[in-house]
Amino acid sequence: MSVSPSVAVRYDVEALRRTQFPITQDTVYLNHAAVSPIPQRTFDAMQEANKVLLLNPSGGYETWFMPRLAALHEAIRQLINAAQRR
């Protein structure tokens, strides 16, 4: 079975480790599927979401959360090659 060129992406693992998991700079972490550090981009998104909730909880729902939810649905639709989003 061959891998689609769009799926066969090369990653700079060291750069990802350095930028997305700062804990690895001074800690050896062995993932055991229970508790794990979150990537930096996840932390940043959570901070942004919390700021929206702090400053504009009701208005932020329509302007911040819903567009991201729609984008997530579309990304999943494409990932699983679904014909349409429900």
LUMRODREN-887532 format. One record per atom (N, C-alpha, C): z, x, y. Coordinates in Angstrom, 3 decimals, always signed. Example, Ala and Ser with C-alpha at 12.3 -4.5 7.8 and 13.67 -1.06 7.14 Angstrom:
BEGIN
+----------+----------+----------+
:        Z :        X :        Y :
+----------+----------+----------+
:   +7.800 :  +13.190 :   -5.690 :
:   +7.800 :  +12.300 :   -4.500 :
:   +7.800 :  +13.200 :   -3.300 :
:   +7.080 :  +12.850 :   -2.250 :
:   +7.140 :  +13.670 :   -1.060 :
:   +7.870 :  +12.900 :   +0.030 :
+----------+----------+----------+
This chain:
BEGIN
+----------+----------+----------+
:        Z :        X :        Y :
+----------+----------+----------+
:   +0.000 :   +0.849 :   -1.170 :
:   +0.000 :   +0.000 :   +0.000 :
:   +0.000 :   +0.891 :   +1.229 :
:   -0.884 :   +0.613 :   +2.170 :
:   -0.955 :   +1.433 :   +3.380 :
:   -0.137 :   +0.797 :   +4.498 :
:   +0.250 :   +1.631 :   +5.448 :
:   +1.017 :   +1.180 :   +6.598 :
:   +0.059 :   +0.972 :   +7.756 :
:   +0.172 :   -0.143 :   +8.410 :
:   -0.665 :   -0.445 :   +9.563 :
:   -0.434 :   +0.596 :  +10.650 :
:   -1.498 :   +1.052 :  +11.328 :
:   -1.316 :   +2.034 :  +12.413 :
:   -0.365 :   +1.540 :  +13.494 :
:   -0.320 :   +0.239 :  +13.730 :
:   +0.593 :   -0.271 :  +14.756 :
:   +2.048 :   -0.191 :  +14.302 :
:   +2.269 :   -0.117 :  +13.004 :
:   +3.627 :   -0.034 :  +12.475 :
:   +4.055 :   +1.424 :  +12.337 :
:   +3.131 :   +2.304 :  +12.038 :
:   +3.448 :   +3.714 :  +11.823 :
:   +3.634 :   +4.411 :  +13.167 :
:   +4.806 :   +4.262 :  +13.739 :
:   +5.124 :   +4.858 :  +15.027 :
:   +6.017 :   +6.068 :  +14.789 :
:   +5.723 :   +7.126 :  +15.475 :
:   +6.564 :   +8.320 :  +15.358 :
:   +7.636 :   +8.296 :  +16.442 :
:   +8.853 :   +8.548 :  +16.036 :
:   +9.973 :   +8.551 :  +16.960 :
:  +10.542 :   +9.952 :  +17.067 :
:  +10.973 :  +10.298 :  +18.261 :
:  +11.729 :  +11.521 :  +18.466 :
:  +13.193 :  +11.151 :  +18.208 :
:  +13.624 :  +11.326 :  +16.981 :
:  +14.950 :  +10.882 :  +16.561 :
:  +16.048 :  +11.556 :  +17.382 :
:  +15.888 :  +12.831 :  +17.657 :
:  +16.911 :  +13.529 :  +18.442 :
:  +17.017 :  +12.947 :  +19.845 :
:  +15.882 :  +12.631 :  +20.463 :
:  +15.902 :  +12.039 :  +21.803 :
:  +16.534 :  +10.654 :  +21.767 :
:  +16.197 :   +9.857 :  +20.749 :
:  +16.815 :   +8.539 :  +20.613 :
:  +18.323 :   +8.667 :  +20.414 :
:  +18.723 :   +9.580 :  +19.585 :
:  +20.152 :   +9.789 :  +19.336 :
:  +20.867 :  +10.187 :  +20.634 :
:  +20.246 :  +11.090 :  +21.362 :
:  +20.846 :  +11.597 :  +22.598 :
:  +20.933 :  +10.518 :  +23.679 :
:  +19.846 :   +9.733 :  +23.863 :
:  +19.816 :   +8.759 :  +24.950 :
:  +20.436 :   +7.419 :  +24.589 :
:  +20.283 :   +6.997 :  +23.338 :
:  +20.751 :   +5.667 :  +22.969 :
:  +22.143 :   +5.645 :  +22.328 :
:  +22.571 :   +6.769 :  +21.806 :
:  +23.881 :   +6.829 :  +21.148 :
:  +24.674 :   +8.030 :  +21.666 :
:  +25.189 :   +7.953 :  +22.889 :
:  +25.904 :   +9.089 :  +23.468 :
:  +27.123 :   +9.533 :  +22.649 :
:  +27.637 :   +8.662 :  +21.821 :
:  +28.778 :   +9.033 :  +20.973 :
:  +28.441 :  +10.221 :  +20.077 :
:  +27.152 :  +10.401 :  +19.774 :
:  +26.754 :  +11.489 :  +18.870 :
:  +26.814 :  +12.869 :  +19.523 :
:  +27.062 :  +12.915 :  +20.832 :
:  +27.154 :  +14.211 :  +21.506 :
:  +28.383 :  +15.003 :  +21.047 :
:  +29.453 :  +14.285 :  +20.714 :
:  +30.672 :  +14.994 :  +20.307 :
:  +31.339 :  +14.379 :  +19.075 :
:  +30.620 :  +13.494 :  +18.395 :
:  +31.185 :  +12.809 :  +17.239 :
:  +30.145 :  +12.718 :  +16.137 :
:  +30.586 :  +12.944 :  +14.926 :
:  +29.729 :  +12.700 :  +13.773 :
:  +30.048 :  +11.289 :  +13.317 :
:  +29.045 :  +10.460 :  +13.320 :
:  +29.251 :   +9.068 :  +12.957 :
:  +28.487 :   +8.764 :  +11.687 :
:  +29.168 :   +8.232 :  +10.697 :
:  +28.545 :   +7.829 :   +9.444 :
:  +28.558 :   +6.308 :   +9.378 :
:  +27.387 :   +5.716 :   +9.462 :
:  +27.276 :   +4.267 :   +9.451 :
:  +27.686 :   +3.736 :   +8.082 :
:  +28.622 :   +2.809 :   +8.071 :
:  +29.074 :   +2.222 :   +6.813 :
:  +28.907 :   +0.706 :   +6.839 :
:  +28.049 :   +0.200 :   +7.745 :
:  +27.653 :   -1.205 :   +7.802 :
:  +28.804 :   -2.157 :   +8.142 :
:  +29.815 :   -1.685 :   +8.823 :
:  +30.891 :   -2.575 :   +9.249 :
:  +30.998 :   -2.543 :  +10.775 :
:  +31.438 :   -1.437 :  +11.312 :
:  +31.576 :   -1.274 :  +12.753 :
:  +30.716 :   -0.087 :  +13.153 :
:  +29.932 :   -0.267 :  +14.201 :
:  +29.067 :   +0.830 :  +14.617 :
:  +28.908 :   +0.825 :  +16.124 :
:  +28.551 :   +1.969 :  +16.698 :
:  +28.294 :   +2.013 :  +18.133 :
:  +27.001 :   +1.259 :  +18.447 :
:  +26.955 :   +0.649 :  +19.617 :
:  +25.740 :   -0.042 :  +20.023 :
:  +24.846 :   +0.927 :  +20.795 :
:  +23.545 :   +0.695 :  +20.785 :
:  +22.640 :   +1.548 :  +21.563 :
:  +22.902 :   +1.375 :  +23.062 :
:  +22.583 :   +2.389 :  +23.824 :
:  +22.759 :   +2.342 :  +25.269 :
:  +22.003 :   +1.171 :  +25.878 :
:  +20.782 :   +0.896 :  +25.405 :
:  +19.997 :   -0.208 :  +25.973 :
:  +20.658 :   -1.556 :  +25.713 :
:  +21.374 :   -1.694 :  +24.607 :
:  +22.108 :   -2.926 :  +24.329 :
:  +23.272 :   -3.060 :  +25.290 :
:  +23.997 :   -1.965 :  +25.500 :
:  +25.098 :   -1.949 :  +26.460 :
:  +24.595 :   -2.328 :  +27.850 :
:  +23.466 :   -1.744 :  +28.264 :
:  +22.897 :   -2.031 :  +29.589 :
:  +22.518 :   -3.503 :  +29.724 :
:  +21.908 :   -4.072 :  +28.685 :
:  +21.522 :   -5.487 :  +28.716 :
:  +22.755 :   -6.385 :  +28.786 :
:  +23.811 :   -6.011 :  +28.060 :
:  +25.041 :   -6.793 :  +28.099 :
:  +25.679 :   -6.736 :  +29.487 :
:  +25.638 :   -5.564 :  +30.107 :
:  +26.171 :   -5.416 :  +31.461 :
:  +25.381 :   -6.287 :  +32.439 :
:  +24.065 :   -6.287 :  +32.298 :
:  +23.212 :   -7.092 :  +33.175 :
:  +23.503 :   -8.580 :  +32.977 :
:  +23.619 :   -9.002 :  +31.731 :
:  +23.919 :  -10.408 :  +31.441 :
:  +25.281 :  -10.799 :  +32.018 :
:  +26.265 :   -9.932 :  +31.876 :
:  +27.586 :  -10.222 :  +32.426 :
:  +27.553 :  -10.318 :  +33.946 :
:  +26.745 :   -9.506 :  +34.585 :
:  +26.625 :   -9.571 :  +36.046 :
:  +26.014 :  -10.908 :  +36.462 :
:  +25.003 :  -11.346 :  +35.728 :
:  +24.404 :  -12.653 :  +36.012 :
:  +25.453 :  -13.748 :  +35.858 :
:  +26.226 :  -13.703 :  +34.782 :
:  +27.263 :  -14.709 :  +34.555 :
:  +28.356 :  -14.654 :  +35.611 :
:  +28.645 :  -13.474 :  +36.110 :
:  +29.664 :  -13.310 :  +37.141 :
:  +29.203 :  -13.895 :  +38.467 :
:  +27.959 :  -13.625 :  +38.838 :
:  +27.475 :  -13.981 :  +40.174 :
:  +26.753 :  -15.324 :  +40.255 :
:  +26.140 :  -15.769 :  +39.158 :
:  +25.346 :  -16.992 :  +39.206 :
:  +25.280 :  -17.622 :  +37.814 :
:  +26.410 :  -18.112 :  +37.300 :
:  +26.436 :  -18.566 :  +35.910 :
:  +25.485 :  -19.717 :  +35.600 :
:  +25.369 :  -20.700 :  +36.469 :
:  +24.492 :  -21.824 :  +36.147 :
:  +23.035 :  -21.530 :  +36.497 :
:  +22.769 :  -20.939 :  +37.628 :
:  +21.403 :  -20.603 :  +38.018 :
:  +20.827 :  -19.490 :  +37.182 :
:  +21.658 :  -18.574 :  +36.753 :
:  +21.202 :  -17.456 :  +35.934 :
:  +20.688 :  -17.879 :  +34.584 :
:  +21.140 :  -19.025 :  +34.122 :
:  +20.691 :  -19.516 :  +32.819 :
:  +19.180 :  -19.732 :  +32.831 :
:  +18.694 :  -20.411 :  +33.861 :
:  +17.258 :  -20.701 :  +33.949 :
:  +16.443 :  -19.478 :  +34.349 :
:  +16.967 :  -18.660 :  +35.239 :
:  +16.163 :  -17.549 :  +35.767 :
:  +16.289 :  -16.258 :  +34.973 :
:  +17.380 :  -16.085 :  +34.224 :
:  +17.579 :  -14.828 :  +33.508 :
:  +17.547 :  -15.032 :  +31.991 :
:  +18.351 :  -15.960 :  +31.491 :
:  +18.487 :  -16.107 :  +30.045 :
:  +17.281 :  -16.771 :  +29.384 :
:  +16.792 :  -17.857 :  +29.949 :
:  +15.702 :  -18.590 :  +29.306 :
:  +14.413 :  -17.771 :  +29.181 :
:  +13.985 :  -17.033 :  +30.215 :
:  +12.790 :  -16.204 :  +30.028 :
:  +12.959 :  -15.154 :  +28.934 :
:  +14.147 :  -14.588 :  +28.815 :
:  +14.396 :  -13.589 :  +27.778 :
:  +14.424 :  -14.233 :  +26.389 :
:  +14.952 :  -15.430 :  +26.324 :
:  +14.960 :  -16.144 :  +25.045 :
:  +13.533 :  -16.478 :  +24.622 :
:  +12.709 :  -16.904 :  +25.566 :
:  +11.307 :  -17.193 :  +25.261 :
:  +10.586 :  -15.930 :  +24.803 :
:  +10.855 :  -14.811 :  +25.453 :
:  +10.239 :  -13.537 :  +25.055 :
:  +10.699 :  -13.126 :  +23.658 :
:  +11.964 :  -13.350 :  +23.342 :
:  +12.471 :  -13.051 :  +22.004 :
:  +11.765 :  -13.907 :  +20.962 :
:  +11.640 :  -15.186 :  +21.245 :
:  +10.943 :  -16.079 :  +20.306 :
:   +9.511 :  -15.606 :  +20.069 :
:   +8.825 :  -15.209 :  +21.136 :
:   +7.449 :  -14.750 :  +20.999 :
:   +7.382 :  -13.450 :  +20.197 :
:   +8.303 :  -12.539 :  +20.446 :
:   +8.315 :  -11.278 :  +19.700 :
:   +8.545 :  -11.531 :  +18.211 :
:   +9.443 :  -12.435 :  +17.896 :
:   +9.704 :  -12.767 :  +16.485 :
:   +8.489 :  -13.454 :  +15.874 :
:   +7.840 :  -14.356 :  +16.627 :
:   +6.649 :  -15.023 :  +16.139 :
:   +5.579 :  -14.000 :  +15.764 :
:   +5.388 :  -13.012 :  +16.649 :
:   +4.396 :  -11.979 :  +16.365 :
:   +4.815 :  -11.104 :  +15.180 :
:   +6.093 :  -10.786 :  +15.101 :
:   +6.597 :   -9.940 :  +14.030 :
:   +6.347 :  -10.558 :  +12.658 :
:   +6.579 :  -11.846 :  +12.553 :
:   +6.406 :  -12.509 :  +11.260 :
:   +5.017 :  -13.144 :  +11.126 :
:   +4.175 :  -12.931 :  +12.154 :
:   +2.784 :  -13.412 :  +12.133 :
:   +2.725 :  -14.927 :  +11.987 :
:   +3.603 :  -15.620 :  +12.702 :
:   +3.604 :  -17.088 :  +12.686 :
:   +2.484 :  -17.600 :  +13.586 :
:   +1.908 :  -18.715 :  +13.224 :
:   +0.800 :  -19.273 :  +13.995 :
:   +1.239 :  -19.780 :  +15.351 :
:   +2.414 :  -20.368 :  +15.407 :
:   +2.892 :  -20.909 :  +16.681 :
:   +4.406 :  -20.881 :  +16.748 :
:   +4.890 :  -20.976 :  +17.959 :
:   +6.326 :  -21.005 :  +18.188 :
:   +6.778 :  -22.451 :  +18.246 :
:   +7.869 :  -22.762 :  +17.617 :
:   +8.401 :  -24.141 :  +17.664 :
:   +9.522 :  -24.215 :  +18.638 :
+----------+----------+----------+
